[in-house]
């Protein structure tokens, strides 16, 4: 099978020793992410697909790779092929279904990465392997956001200084405030969820406690746990995906007889 990369800028600058796992994303992408431009419309051979389908469901597939190794290994469709559909639970190897391309800005990487897709031959739903250094629905990577939040909320630096700490000296202040607001809303839930991974930290408020607990556990490890066990987003799901990362729908009312 010949695999062709999709999009441009797949190369970029790779962080030394950056590791991660991958998030299984079940469904098809097509929604503009809240607060960023992480997910772009799929481009194949110059043709843009604007089809909008169901919001993805997310699970964890563990990997331990740098971004550079991830880009090299993802070309092999058999390397991470699933034998069980996480959506319908059918026990049958999933079919390779190409890639979609998304942007990623991290501490030492700024470009586009391909995300491999599979499709279940029974339920016809897609499964995408999203590496965990890329947060769903956010353009910026986990390590970069961590540097900013720790500098701003834990150390007490200004927005400009926190941006420089995250290697984003010209970052608009609205972006930093957006991350802060989302983290503030998640602080209580994070403190509760992470008690199974570490002891409760004594702090003046939940915001400081959540930051200390994440630093103790490790942000990537906490991110894996939240997705795999609790279906929680580290910064909280966008409103249209509340409460568990999937769109809530109601059946239509029966017609009057």
N, C-alpha and C positions, 0 to 999 in steps of 0.2 A: 504494500500500500504506500503510495506517495503522498506525503503531507506537505502542503504549502502553507507558509506562514501568512497570517492575515494582518493587514495594517502596516504602518510604518513606525520606525523608532523602536523596534523591539529590542535593539541593542542597549544603548545607554550606558550609564556608569553603574557598576555593581558594587554594593557594600561588601567590605571584607568580612567574611564569616557570618553574614546575615542568614539566619535559619528560620524555618517555619514548618507548618503542616499545611494541609489544604482543607478548605471548607467545601463540603458537598452542597451544591446549590441545585435544588430540584425545581424545574420549571423552565421558563424561557424569559430572558431579560428583555427589557424594552422600555423601562421607566426611567425618567431622568432622576438621578439621586437627589435627595434632600441636602442642600447645602454644598453641592459640588458637581463635578462633571466626570465622575469615575467611570460610568458606564456609557459607552457610545453606541450608536446604532451600528449593527453588524455590517461590515463591508467585505464582500467577496467578489474578486475580479472586477472591481470598480462599480459594483451594483450595491446600492444601499437598501437594507431591509428596514421598513418602518413598522412592521407587524408588532402589535402589542398583545401579549398573552398573559397568562396567569402569573401572579407574583411568586417568586421562588420560595421553597422550603429549604432550610439549611441544616446540615449535619457536618460532622468532622471526619475527614480522612487524614490520618497522621502521616506526615512527611518530615524529614529533617534535611533540608537542602538550602543552599544559598539561592539568591535570585538567579545568578548566572547558571548554576546547576539546574535549577528549575526550568529555565528556558531551553537548556540543552536536552533534558530528559523528557519534556512534555511532548516532544515530537513522536515518541513511541506510543502508539495507541494501546498496546498491551501492558505497558508498565503499571498502570493504575486502573486497569479495566475492572469493573465491578461484576461480581457473579450473582449479586442480589440487587434487585431494584429497591431503593429505599422508599419508593412511593407506594407501589402495589405489592411489594414483597415477593414478586415472582423470582424463582430461582433459575435464572438464565443469564448468561453473559450479555451485558449491554453492548450495543453497536456503536462504534465510533461515529461521531456526528460533526466532525470538524471543530472549529474554534469560533469564539468571539473575541474581540479585542477591547481592552479597557486601559485607561490611563492610570498611572501610578506615580505619585511623587513621594519619595522617601528620603531619608537622610542623605544617601549617596546614590540615588537613582531618580531619574526624571524621564519618563518615556512611556511606552505602551507595552503591555504584556499580553500574550495570547492565553486564553483560558479554554482548556479542552472541554468538549461536550460529548456526552453519550446519550443515546436514546434507548428506551425500553421497547422491545418489540411487542409487548403485550399492552401496556397502558399508553404507549406512544408519547410519554413525557420525557423531557430531557433532564440530564444530570450534568452539572458543570463543576469542575474541580477548581475552586478558587483558593489560592494560597493564603495562609492566614496572616501574612504580613500586609495583606490588602484587606481593609475593613469593608464589609458590604455597604454599598450605597454611599461611600465616601471616597473621594479621589486621593486623599492623603493617607500614608501608611501609618501603621500602629506605632512604630518606633518614633516617628516624627511627632505625632500627637502626644505621645508620652513625654518627650522632652519639653514640649511647650507647657503642658499641664503641670508638670512637676515644677518647672521654673516659675510659672505664674502663681500657682495655688499653694505650693508647698514651700518654696523658697521665698516667694513674695516679690519677685521681680516685676517690673512694669511690662506692659504688653509688647513694647518695642524690644526690651531686653529678652523676654521670653521667646520672641520671634527669632532673635539672633541665636539663642541657645538651641533652637530647633533647626538651625541652618536656613532660616527663612527671614533674612534681614529686611526684606521689602514686602513682607506679608501684610495685607490690609487688616486693620484692627477688627473689622467685622467678622473675619474668619475665626480669629482667636476667640472672640466673644461667643461665636456660635458654638465652638467646641466646649467652652466653659459652661454655657447654659445647659447643654445636653448632659455634661458630666454632673453638674449640680443636681439635675433632676434624677439622675441615676444613683446618687451617692448612697441613699438609704438602702435601696435594693441591692447594691453591690456589697455593702457591709453585711447584710443578712446572708446573701448567697455565698460569700467567700469565707464564712466562719467554718465551713467544713474543710477548708484547705489550710487555715492558719488560726492562731489564737486571736481573740478580739484585742485590738490595739486601743489603749486608752488615749483619747484625744478630745479636744475641746468641742468638736462638732463632727457630724457624719462625713463631711467633705474631706477633712483632714484624715479621718480614720480610714476612709476608702482609699485614699492615696497611699497611706502607709501600708495597708494590707496588700495593695497591688505591687508596691515596691518589694515587699517581703516575698510574695509568691512568685513574682515575675509577671509582667503584663501579658506576654504571649501565653504562658501557662494558664493564667486566669481566663484569657480570651478563649482558649481551647475548652476549658471546663465549662464556661458559661454557655457556649454553643452546644457542646455535646450533651450536657446533662440537663440544662435548664432552658435552652433555646433563648438565651438572653443576648442582646447586643451590648457590647461594652459601653457605648455611648447612648444606648436607647434606640429602639426601632423608630423609623419615621412614622408619622401619624397614620398613614394609610396602611401600615403593616402591623399595627398594634392588635393584640398584645404579644403575639408569639412569632412575628416575622411572616405572617401570611394574611392575606386580605380576608376580612370578615364579610360574609354575605348572608343574606336571608332569602329563603325561598319565596317565590311569588305567591300572593294570596290566591286561593282558589276562586274561580269565577262564580258569580252568583248563579244559582240554578233557576 
